[in-house]
Each structure stands twice: as structure tokens, then as C-alpha cells.
């Protein structure tokens, strides 16, 4: 009887496994539905913060159990959304 521990039937391959298949020239088109959206590339930026502000961000991050970067992104997204809503309200 064949060992089933290495049998991958019914299991979806990981992204790394799909990448390995692609690099070895195998057809990987069955692993994609073409229903996803392309995301714009991420661009890194440097921002300077005071020590006090970093401490506040770190406290907030600890309260939410998320990273400092996630706090910054979330707060910035919230402010931008509020700004855009206010701008739309003024325009009509």
C-alpha cells in the first residue's frame, strides 16, 4: 500500500509551491480564477516622529494588540476617509 503522508490530493498548494511549479515550467493557470484585483505597488516612505508621539503610538498599538505600523496606517486611513467625506459634502 502506498504511503498517504506525501499525497497532496485534495489539498491546495501553498504560494511557495505554486511558485516552484511555475519556475519549473509547469502550467499553474488552474490555481488562479482571474477574479482578483491588481493592487497598486507599495511605496515606502520615511516619516519622522517625536519620541512622545512614538510612545503614544506604541501604547495605542499595545492596547489594540497590533503593530505600530498598523496603527499609523489605520489612523491615517480614517483621517483621509473623513476628509474625503467632508469634501464631497461641501461639493454637493
N, C-alpha and C positions, 0 to 999 in steps of 0.2 A: 504494500500500500504506500502511496506517495505521501510525503510529509506535507501538511497543510499550513505549517507556520510561515512558509515563504510564499504561499499562494495569495495573490493580491486581488483575486476576483471579487467583485462587489465593493471594493474599496477605491475611493478616489485617490489618485496620486497627489502628492504634495506639489507645491510650486517648484521646489528644487528638482523633484523627479521629472516633472514636465520639461523643465529647462534642460535637464540631462538628455531627455529623449530628443528634444529639438536640436541640441548640439550634436547628437549622433546621427542626425538626418531623418529621424522618424517623423511621420505625419502626426501632428498634435492638434489638428483642427477640431477633432471630436471633443476636445476638452474646453472649447470656447463656444458660447452661444451667440456672440456678436450682438448681444442686447445691452452690454455695458456702455458706460460713457467714458470718453477720454478725459482725464483730469489734467489740468494745466500743470506744468512742472513747478516744483517748489523752488523758491529762490531764497537763499539765506541772506539775512541782514544782521548787522550788529547794532545793538541799542545799548546805550549807557544808562544805568540806573544808579541812584544814590544807595548807600548801604541801608538806610532806613526803609526805602521803598522795597529793596530786595528782602529785607526781614519781613515786611508786611506780606509780600507775595509768598514767601516761604511759609508763613503762618497760615495763610489762606489755603495754600496747596496742601499743607498737612491736615487742615480741617476737612478738606474735600477728598483727601487721600489720592491726589493726582499730582502730576509733575508741575514744577514752576512754569515750564513752557506751556503746558495745557491751560494753566490759569491765565497766562498772558493772552494766549490765543482766544480763549473763551470770553474774557473781558473785552478785548478789542473787537471781536465779532459782535458782541452785544451793543457796544457803543456805535459801531458802524451801522448796524441794523436800525437802531433808534434814530440816528442821523438821517438815514435814507427815508425812513417813515415820515419824519418831520418835514423833510424836503418835499416829498410827494404831497403831503397835506397842504403845504404852502402853495404849491403849483396848481392844485386843482382838486 
